Amino acid sequence: MNKLNYKKDYPLLEKHPEMLKSMTGRPIEELTIDNVLSGKVTMQDGRIHKDTLLLQAEIAQSAGDIQIAANLRRAAELTNVPDEFILQAYNTIRPFRGSIEDINAIADTLEKEYDAAETADFVREAGEILRVSKRLKGDR
Protein backbone atom coordinates (compact mmCIF):
# COMPACT_ATOMS: atom_id res chain seq x y z
CA MET A 1 0.00 0.00 0.00
CA ASN A 2 1.18 3.53 -0.76
CA LYS A 3 1.18 6.28 1.82
CA LEU A 4 -2.07 6.54 3.69
CA ASN A 5 -4.38 9.41 2.92
CA TYR A 6 -7.11 10.85 5.10
CA LYS A 7 -9.69 11.11 2.33
CA LYS A 8 -9.39 7.55 1.08
CA ASP A 9 -8.11 5.58 4.08
CA TYR A 10 -9.83 7.04 7.16
CA PRO A 11 -11.19 5.57 9.34
CA LEU A 12 -8.70 2.72 9.34
CA LEU A 13 -10.95 0.38 11.32
CA GLU A 14 -13.57 0.52 8.57
CA LYS A 15 -11.33 0.73 5.52
CA HIS A 16 -8.22 -1.25 6.50
CA PRO A 17 -8.92 -3.44 9.55
CA GLU A 18 -6.33 -5.92 8.24
CA MET A 19 -3.62 -3.34 9.01
CA LEU A 20 -4.55 -2.98 12.68
CA LYS A 21 -3.29 -5.13 15.52
CA SER A 22 -3.05 -5.18 19.27
CA MET A 23 0.13 -4.81 21.31
CA THR A 24 0.53 -8.59 21.19
CA GLY A 25 0.16 -8.64 17.41
CA ARG A 26 -3.36 -10.07 17.52
CA PRO A 27 -5.38 -8.90 14.48
CA ILE A 28 -8.05 -6.35 15.36
CA GLU A 29 -10.76 -8.65 13.98
CA GLU A 30 -10.04 -11.05 16.86
CA LEU A 31 -10.79 -8.45 19.52
CA THR A 32 -14.40 -9.50 20.04
CA ILE A 33 -16.62 -9.78 23.10
CA ASP A 34 -16.83 -13.55 22.55
CA ASN A 35 -13.02 -13.84 22.61
CA VAL A 36 -12.85 -11.67 25.74
CA LEU A 37 -15.48 -13.76 27.52
CA SER A 38 -13.80 -17.02 26.52
CA GLY A 39 -10.41 -15.78 27.76
CA LYS A 40 -8.77 -15.87 24.32
CA VAL A 41 -8.14 -12.11 24.50
CA THR A 42 -5.99 -10.79 27.34
CA MET A 43 -5.50 -7.33 28.83
CA GLN A 44 -2.33 -6.96 26.74
CA ASP A 45 -4.43 -7.53 23.62
CA GLY A 46 -6.40 -4.43 24.58
CA ARG A 47 -3.33 -2.21 24.28
CA ILE A 48 -2.65 -0.46 20.99
CA HIS A 49 0.35 -1.46 18.87
CA LYS A 50 3.03 1.05 17.93
CA ASP A 51 2.40 0.42 14.22
CA THR A 52 -1.29 1.26 14.59
CA LEU A 53 -0.44 4.62 16.14
CA LEU A 54 2.07 5.33 13.38
CA LEU A 55 -0.60 4.58 10.77
CA GLN A 56 -2.94 7.02 12.55
CA ALA A 57 -0.13 9.60 12.58
CA GLU A 58 0.29 9.18 8.83
CA ILE A 59 -3.43 9.75 8.33
CA ALA A 60 -3.37 12.87 10.55
CA GLN A 61 -0.33 14.22 8.68
CA SER A 62 -2.08 13.74 5.33
CA ALA A 63 -5.07 15.69 6.66
CA GLY A 64 -2.81 18.57 7.71
CA ASP A 65 -3.15 17.86 11.42
CA ILE A 66 0.56 18.27 12.15
CA GLN A 67 0.22 18.51 15.94
CA ILE A 68 -2.03 15.47 16.17
CA ALA A 69 0.41 13.54 13.98
CA ALA A 70 3.29 14.51 16.30
CA ASN A 71 1.24 13.47 19.35
CA LEU A 72 0.49 10.10 17.77
CA ARG A 73 4.17 9.53 16.90
CA ARG A 74 5.15 10.26 20.50
CA ALA A 75 2.39 7.92 21.71
CA ALA A 76 3.83 5.23 19.43
CA GLU A 77 7.24 5.72 21.03
CA LEU A 78 5.73 5.40 24.49
CA THR A 79 4.25 1.95 23.81
CA ASN A 80 7.71 0.55 24.58
CA VAL A 81 8.12 2.49 27.84
CA PRO A 82 7.04 0.83 31.10
CA ASP A 83 4.01 2.42 32.76
CA GLU A 84 5.99 2.98 35.97
CA PHE A 85 8.58 5.06 34.13
CA ILE A 86 5.88 7.13 32.41
CA LEU A 87 4.29 7.86 35.78
CA GLN A 88 7.67 8.82 37.27
CA ALA A 89 8.36 11.09 34.30
CA TYR A 90 4.94 12.71 34.54
CA ASN A 91 5.42 13.45 38.24
CA THR A 92 8.90 14.87 37.67
CA ILE A 93 7.80 17.19 34.87
CA ARG A 94 4.92 18.69 36.83
CA PRO A 95 5.60 22.28 37.96
CA PHE A 96 7.85 22.56 41.03
CA ARG A 97 8.46 18.78 41.16
CA GLY A 98 11.74 18.21 39.32
CA SER A 99 15.03 19.93 38.65
CA ILE A 100 16.26 20.57 35.12
CA GLU A 101 18.79 17.78 35.72
CA ASP A 102 15.98 15.37 36.69
CA ILE A 103 14.00 16.30 33.60
CA ASN A 104 16.99 15.98 31.28
CA ALA A 105 17.80 12.59 32.83
CA ILE A 106 14.29 11.41 31.96
CA ALA A 107 14.74 12.68 28.41
CA ASP A 108 18.11 10.92 28.13
CA THR A 109 16.57 7.65 29.35
CA LEU A 110 13.69 7.96 26.89
CA GLU A 111 16.10 8.54 24.05
CA LYS A 112 18.82 6.01 24.91
CA GLU A 113 16.95 3.16 26.59
CA TYR A 114 13.58 3.31 24.86
CA ASP A 115 14.41 4.79 21.43
CA ALA A 116 11.90 7.60 22.02
CA ALA A 117 13.76 10.56 20.52
CA GLU A 118 10.70 12.70 19.69
CA THR A 119 9.34 12.26 23.20
CA ALA A 120 12.77 13.01 24.67
CA ASP A 121 12.90 16.29 22.73
CA PHE A 122 9.39 17.12 23.95
CA VAL A 123 10.45 16.48 27.57
CA ARG A 124 13.56 18.65 27.15
CA GLU A 125 11.38 21.43 25.72
CA ALA A 126 9.03 21.13 28.71
CA GLY A 127 12.03 21.33 31.05
CA GLU A 128 13.24 24.49 29.35
CA ILE A 129 9.78 26.07 29.61
CA LEU A 130 9.69 25.21 33.31
CA ARG A 131 13.20 26.67 33.77
CA VAL A 132 12.38 29.94 32.00
CA SER A 133 9.08 30.31 33.84
CA LYS A 134 10.78 29.48 37.16
CA ARG A 135 8.63 26.42 37.87
CA LEU A 136 11.36 23.93 38.65
CA LYS A 137 11.92 22.24 41.99
CA GLY A 138 13.15 24.86 44.46
CA ASP A 139 11.82 27.86 42.52
CA ARG A 140 9.04 28.68 44.99
C-alpha positions as CSV (number, residue, x, y, z in Angstrom):
1,M,0.0,0.0,0.0
2,N,1.2,3.5,-0.8
3,K,1.2,6.3,1.8
4,L,-2.1,6.5,3.7
5,N,-4.4,9.4,2.9
6,Y,-7.1,10.8,5.1
7,K,-9.7,11.1,2.3
8,K,-9.4,7.6,1.1
9,D,-8.1,5.6,4.1
10,Y,-9.8,7.0,7.2
11,P,-11.2,5.6,9.3
12,L,-8.7,2.7,9.3
13,L,-10.9,0.4,11.3
14,E,-13.6,0.5,8.6
15,K,-11.3,0.7,5.5
16,H,-8.2,-1.2,6.5
17,P,-8.9,-3.4,9.6
18,E,-6.3,-5.9,8.2
19,M,-3.6,-3.3,9.0
20,L,-4.6,-3.0,12.7
21,K,-3.3,-5.1,15.5
22,S,-3.0,-5.2,19.3
23,M,0.1,-4.8,21.3
24,T,0.5,-8.6,21.2
25,G,0.2,-8.6,17.4
26,R,-3.4,-10.1,17.5
27,P,-5.4,-8.9,14.5
28,I,-8.0,-6.4,15.4
29,E,-10.8,-8.6,14.0
30,E,-10.0,-11.1,16.9
31,L,-10.8,-8.5,19.5
32,T,-14.4,-9.5,20.0
33,I,-16.6,-9.8,23.1
34,D,-16.8,-13.6,22.6
35,N,-13.0,-13.8,22.6
36,V,-12.8,-11.7,25.7
37,L,-15.5,-13.8,27.5
38,S,-13.8,-17.0,26.5
39,G,-10.4,-15.8,27.8
40,K,-8.8,-15.9,24.3
41,V,-8.1,-12.1,24.5
42,T,-6.0,-10.8,27.3
43,M,-5.5,-7.3,28.8
44,Q,-2.3,-7.0,26.7
45,D,-4.4,-7.5,23.6
46,G,-6.4,-4.4,24.6
47,R,-3.3,-2.2,24.3
48,I,-2.6,-0.5,21.0
49,H,0.3,-1.5,18.9
50,K,3.0,1.1,17.9
51,D,2.4,0.4,14.2
52,T,-1.3,1.3,14.6
53,L,-0.4,4.6,16.1
54,L,2.1,5.3,13.4
55,L,-0.6,4.6,10.8
56,Q,-2.9,7.0,12.5
57,A,-0.1,9.6,12.6
58,E,0.3,9.2,8.8
59,I,-3.4,9.7,8.3
60,A,-3.4,12.9,10.5
61,Q,-0.3,14.2,8.7
62,S,-2.1,13.7,5.3
63,A,-5.1,15.7,6.7
64,G,-2.8,18.6,7.7
65,D,-3.2,17.9,11.4
66,I,0.6,18.3,12.1
67,Q,0.2,18.5,15.9
68,I,-2.0,15.5,16.2
69,A,0.4,13.5,14.0
70,A,3.3,14.5,16.3
71,N,1.2,13.5,19.4
72,L,0.5,10.1,17.8
73,R,4.2,9.5,16.9
74,R,5.2,10.3,20.5
75,A,2.4,7.9,21.7
76,A,3.8,5.2,19.4
77,E,7.2,5.7,21.0
78,L,5.7,5.4,24.5
79,T,4.3,2.0,23.8
80,N,7.7,0.5,24.6
81,V,8.1,2.5,27.8
82,P,7.0,0.8,31.1
83,D,4.0,2.4,32.8
84,E,6.0,3.0,36.0
85,F,8.6,5.1,34.1
86,I,5.9,7.1,32.4
87,L,4.3,7.9,35.8
88,Q,7.7,8.8,37.3
89,A,8.4,11.1,34.3
90,Y,4.9,12.7,34.5
91,N,5.4,13.5,38.2
92,T,8.9,14.9,37.7
93,I,7.8,17.2,34.9
94,R,4.9,18.7,36.8
95,P,5.6,22.3,38.0
96,F,7.9,22.6,41.0
97,R,8.5,18.8,41.2
98,G,11.7,18.2,39.3
99,S,15.0,19.9,38.7
100,I,16.3,20.6,35.1
101,E,18.8,17.8,35.7
102,D,16.0,15.4,36.7
103,I,14.0,16.3,33.6
104,N,17.0,16.0,31.3
105,A,17.8,12.6,32.8
106,I,14.3,11.4,32.0
107,A,14.7,12.7,28.4
108,D,18.1,10.9,28.1
109,T,16.6,7.6,29.4
110,L,13.7,8.0,26.9
111,E,16.1,8.5,24.0
112,K,18.8,6.0,24.9
113,E,17.0,3.2,26.6
114,Y,13.6,3.3,24.9
115,D,14.4,4.8,21.4
116,A,11.9,7.6,22.0
117,A,13.8,10.6,20.5
118,E,10.7,12.7,19.7
119,T,9.3,12.3,23.2
120,A,12.8,13.0,24.7
121,D,12.9,16.3,22.7
122,F,9.4,17.1,23.9
123,V,10.5,16.5,27.6
124,R,13.6,18.7,27.1
125,E,11.4,21.4,25.7
126,A,9.0,21.1,28.7
127,G,12.0,21.3,31.0
128,E,13.2,24.5,29.3
129,I,9.8,26.1,29.6
130,L,9.7,25.2,33.3
131,R,13.2,26.7,33.8
132,V,12.4,29.9,32.0
133,S,9.1,30.3,33.8
134,K,10.8,29.5,37.2
135,R,8.6,26.4,37.9
136,L,11.4,23.9,38.7
137,K,11.9,22.2,42.0
138,G,13.2,24.9,44.5
139,D,11.8,27.9,42.5
140,R,9.0,28.7,45.0
